[in-house]
């Protein structure tokens, strides 16, 4: 139908929800919706919009295009946990929680807890970065008692 918009397919369990629709609100990707229809997007667990502003945004179908444009869902990096290691994580110079999923570009600084030291001090730089695709760039070190 003229002026309709396609809900884009995405990686991760993306779901779209129509606003002001009563009970049957969820719509699948690959489906067309009517002009002026408003949807909200959820990227699914372990994924987030590539643009942080649209984490809870709505999108309107206007003359066959989405406004604003529906962002791509990115795979996030998993939480950092390793025995005897402490982490500090930052994203765009803002501190973030290392115990949850993290966006690509997040930098994690790490150090051994007190009375422990790196098993192989030459092999580790003290930080790693979350890469596109949801993988940490470097392996985490092992900390051994001093």
TORKOL-4160 file (C-alpha; in steps of 0.2 Angstrom, whole numbers, padded with zeros to 4 digits, m for minus):
146
<pt num="1" X="0000" Y="0000" Z="0000"/>
<pt num="2" X="0006" Y="0017" Z="m0004"/>
<pt num="3" X="0017" Y="0027" Z="0009"/>
<pt num="4" X="0019" Y="0011" Z="0020"/>
<pt num="5" X="0035" Y="0007" Z="0028"/>
<pt num="6" X="0045" Y="m0009" Z="0030"/>
<pt num="7" X="0051" Y="m0014" Z="0047"/>
<pt num="8" X="0069" Y="m0018" Z="0045"/>
<pt num="9" X="0076" Y="m0036" Z="0049"/>
<pt num="10" X="0090" Y="m0035" Z="0063"/>
<pt num="11" X="0102" Y="m0047" Z="0071"/>
<pt num="12" X="0097" Y="m0051" Z="0089"/>
<pt num="13" X="0079" Y="m0054" Z="0094"/>
<pt num="14" X="0073" Y="m0037" Z="0089"/>
<pt num="15" X="0054" Y="m0034" Z="0092"/>
<pt num="16" X="0044" Y="m0019" Z="0086"/>
<pt num="17" X="0028" Y="m0013" Z="0096"/>
<pt num="18" X="0015" Y="m0002" Z="0088"/>
<pt num="19" X="0009" Y="0013" Z="0099"/>
<pt num="20" X="m0010" Y="0016" Z="0102"/>
<pt num="21" X="m0015" Y="m0001" Z="0095"/>
<pt num="22" X="m0025" Y="m0009" Z="0109"/>
<pt num="23" X="m0020" Y="m0027" Z="0112"/>
<pt num="24" X="m0012" Y="m0034" Z="0097"/>
<pt num="25" X="0003" Y="m0022" Z="0096"/>
<pt num="26" X="0019" Y="m0033" Z="0092"/>
<pt num="27" X="0024" Y="m0033" Z="0074"/>
<pt num="28" X="0038" Y="m0043" Z="0066"/>
<pt num="29" X="0053" Y="m0037" Z="0056"/>
<pt num="30" X="0050" Y="m0038" Z="0037"/>
<pt num="31" X="0032" Y="m0032" Z="0039"/>
<pt num="32" X="0025" Y="m0016" Z="0031"/>
<pt num="33" X="0015" Y="m0004" Z="0042"/>
<pt num="34" X="0003" Y="0010" Z="0037"/>
<pt num="35" X="0008" Y="0028" Z="0035"/>
<pt num="36" X="0008" Y="0038" Z="0051"/>
<pt num="37" X="0010" Y="0022" Z="0062"/>
<pt num="38" X="0021" Y="0024" Z="0077"/>
<pt num="39" X="0032" Y="0010" Z="0083"/>
<pt num="40" X="0045" Y="0007" Z="0097"/>
<pt num="41" X="0060" Y="m0005" Z="0094"/>
<pt num="42" X="0068" Y="m0017" Z="0107"/>
<pt num="43" X="0084" Y="m0024" Z="0101"/>
<pt num="44" X="0083" Y="m0039" Z="0112"/>
<pt num="45" X="0095" Y="m0045" Z="0126"/>
<pt num="46" X="0113" Y="m0042" Z="0123"/>
<pt num="47" X="0110" Y="m0030" Z="0109"/>
<pt num="48" X="0107" Y="m0011" Z="0108"/>
<pt num="49" X="0103" Y="0003" Z="0096"/>
<pt num="50" X="0119" Y="0010" Z="0088"/>
<pt num="51" X="0114" Y="0027" Z="0093"/>
<pt num="52" X="0112" Y="0029" Z="0112"/>
<pt num="53" X="0098" Y="0042" Z="0109"/>
<pt num="54" X="0086" Y="0030" Z="0102"/>
<pt num="55" X="0086" Y="0017" Z="0117"/>
<pt num="56" X="0068" Y="0022" Z="0121"/>
<pt num="57" X="0063" Y="0032" Z="0105"/>
<pt num="58" X="0048" Y="0030" Z="0094"/>
<pt num="59" X="0048" Y="0030" Z="0075"/>
<pt num="60" X="0035" Y="0036" Z="0063"/>
<pt num="61" X="0031" Y="0030" Z="0046"/>
<pt num="62" X="0030" Y="0046" Z="0035"/>
<pt num="63" X="0028" Y="0044" Z="0016"/>
<pt num="64" X="0037" Y="0027" Z="0015"/>
<pt num="65" X="0052" Y="0031" Z="0026"/>
<pt num="66" X="0055" Y="0031" Z="0045"/>
<pt num="67" X="0057" Y="0047" Z="0055"/>
<pt num="68" X="0069" Y="0047" Z="0063"/>
<pt num="69" X="0078" Y="0033" Z="0054"/>
<pt num="70" X="0077" Y="0016" Z="0063"/>
<pt num="71" X="0095" Y="0012" Z="0070"/>
<pt num="72" X="0104" Y="m0004" Z="0068"/>
<pt num="73" X="0105" Y="m0015" Z="0083"/>
<pt num="74" X="0123" Y="m0019" Z="0089"/>
<pt num="75" X="0129" Y="m0034" Z="0098"/>
<pt num="76" X="0135" Y="m0029" Z="0115"/>
<pt num="77" X="0150" Y="m0035" Z="0125"/>
<pt num="78" X="0147" Y="m0046" Z="0140"/>
<pt num="79" X="0150" Y="m0041" Z="0158"/>
<pt num="80" X="0168" Y="m0043" Z="0164"/>
<pt num="81" X="0171" Y="m0055" Z="0178"/>
<pt num="82" X="0186" Y="m0064" Z="0183"/>
<pt num="83" X="0193" Y="m0070" Z="0200"/>
<pt num="84" X="0205" Y="m0058" Z="0209"/>
<pt num="85" X="0203" Y="m0044" Z="0195"/>
<pt num="86" X="0195" Y="m0027" Z="0198"/>
<pt num="87" X="0188" Y="m0017" Z="0183"/>
<pt num="88" X="0184" Y="0001" Z="0179"/>
<pt num="89" X="0174" Y="0004" Z="0163"/>
<pt num="90" X="0171" Y="0020" Z="0153"/>
<pt num="91" X="0161" Y="0024" Z="0138"/>
<pt num="92" X="0164" Y="0041" Z="0129"/>
<pt num="93" X="0173" Y="0046" Z="0145"/>
<pt num="94" X="0158" Y="0042" Z="0156"/>
<pt num="95" X="0159" Y="0028" Z="0169"/>
<pt num="96" X="0148" Y="0013" Z="0166"/>
<pt num="97" X="0144" Y="m0003" Z="0175"/>
<pt num="98" X="0156" Y="m0017" Z="0171"/>
<pt num="99" X="0143" Y="m0030" Z="0178"/>
<pt num="100" X="0131" Y="m0027" Z="0163"/>
<pt num="101" X="0132" Y="m0028" Z="0144"/>
<pt num="102" X="0143" Y="m0014" Z="0137"/>
<pt num="103" X="0143" Y="m0005" Z="0120"/>
<pt num="104" X="0157" Y="m0006" Z="0107"/>
<pt num="105" X="0169" Y="0007" Z="0111"/>
<pt num="106" X="0168" Y="0004" Z="0130"/>
<pt num="107" X="0186" Y="0004" Z="0138"/>
<pt num="108" X="0189" Y="m0008" Z="0153"/>
<pt num="109" X="0204" Y="m0005" Z="0164"/>
<pt num="110" X="0209" Y="m0019" Z="0175"/>
<pt num="111" X="0221" Y="m0023" Z="0189"/>
<pt num="112" X="0223" Y="m0037" Z="0202"/>
<pt num="113" X="0216" Y="m0036" Z="0219"/>
<pt num="114" X="0228" Y="m0032" Z="0234"/>
<pt num="115" X="0241" Y="m0045" Z="0237"/>
<pt num="116" X="0239" Y="m0052" Z="0220"/>
<pt num="117" X="0249" Y="m0048" Z="0204"/>
<pt num="118" X="0248" Y="m0053" Z="0185"/>
<pt num="119" X="0254" Y="m0071" Z="0182"/>
<pt num="120" X="0262" Y="m0064" Z="0166"/>
<pt num="121" X="0265" Y="m0045" Z="0168"/>
<pt num="122" X="0273" Y="m0043" Z="0151"/>
<pt num="123" X="0258" Y="m0050" Z="0142"/>
<pt num="124" X="0245" Y="m0037" Z="0148"/>
<pt num="125" X="0242" Y="m0018" Z="0145"/>
<pt num="126" X="0230" Y="m0015" Z="0159"/>
<pt num="127" X="0215" Y="m0012" Z="0148"/>
<pt num="128" X="0204" Y="m0019" Z="0134"/>
<pt num="129" X="0191" Y="m0012" Z="0123"/>
<pt num="130" X="0174" Y="m0018" Z="0117"/>
<pt num="131" X="0174" Y="m0021" Z="0098"/>
<pt num="132" X="0160" Y="m0020" Z="0085"/>
<pt num="133" X="0153" Y="m0037" Z="0085"/>
<pt num="134" X="0152" Y="m0038" Z="0104"/>
<pt num="135" X="0169" Y="m0045" Z="0108"/>
<pt num="136" X="0183" Y="m0039" Z="0120"/>
<pt num="137" X="0199" Y="m0036" Z="0111"/>
<pt num="138" X="0211" Y="m0044" Z="0123"/>
<pt num="139" X="0210" Y="m0059" Z="0135"/>
<pt num="140" X="0210" Y="m0055" Z="0153"/>
<pt num="141" X="0225" Y="m0059" Z="0164"/>
<pt num="142" X="0226" Y="m0072" Z="0178"/>
<pt num="143" X="0231" Y="m0064" Z="0195"/>
<pt num="144" X="0241" Y="m0074" Z="0207"/>
<pt num="145" X="0246" Y="m0071" Z="0225"/>
<pt num="146" X="0261" Y="m0061" Z="0228"/>
